[in-house]
């Protein structure tokens, strides 16, 4: 039975490959090639058969060895790396930029370590309340572990794209577009918190590929067209209710203040029935959505 420790220990991790500056290696290779050519020229000019038999093989060997040695030269640009393998075994990664020389028998795979963007297509999913919504996201990422990017997944670019779409879909079904509960998280109302959760989930999903998530955010978020008009009416109704609630709360405070001041200043003595009538009139005036029409009462309240 394989335990978790053995599984994790078998995973490949990036380390620095053995390499030297390529300038000296290039000079030595060129010098060997020139020397080999010189030996062949000497062999052609020599009259002795023994000298030719010695110089010709030596010149060819020196030229071939120099050419093979120079195949170990690599030009590494900033923002790139070379993953080095020797007979199928990972032998490290060259990240130092410039001309570098490694074992010529190794194979070197170029990997870009630059920052990349990936924007998903507009996805249509159901939110936590079952409402169809449309959303898209952009992810900023880069390769942080070249060994895992090459050996742990088949194609790390395709892997990131697939996992990004899966994470966006999962976040969308976990939270509603608009929360009906006080203090609940929603995709529209808590964009910062939701994007942080998206980034955390993405980092976990792409960790196997040696990828670092730098930033993620939603670029498109809307109700699906078939329910957009109904949801707009619901939002408008909610806004009207909220506004009315605020108006009523303000009107109650104003009426309470008016009654208190009348009582303190002893401007008029109101019995309970007159006070109720005054409260009713003030609430109508303050909460109405139309201008009040003044009415002159020439009689009394009881006539």
Secondary structure, DSSP 8 states (H G I E B T S, - for coil): ---HHHHHHTS----B---EEHHHHHHHHHHHHHHHHHHHHHHHH---HHHHHHHHHHHHHHHHHHHHHHTTEEEE-TTEEEEEEETTEEEEEE---EEEE--TTSEEEEEE-S-EEEE---EEEE-TTS-EEEEEEEEEEEES-HHHHHHTSS-HHHHHHHHHHHHHHHHHHHSBSS-SSTT--BTTT-HHHHHHHHHHHHHHHTGGGTEEEEEEEEEEEEE-HHHHHHHHHHHHHHHHHHHHHHHHHHHHHHHHHHHHHHHHHT-----HHHHHHHHHHHHHHHH-SS--------S-TT-
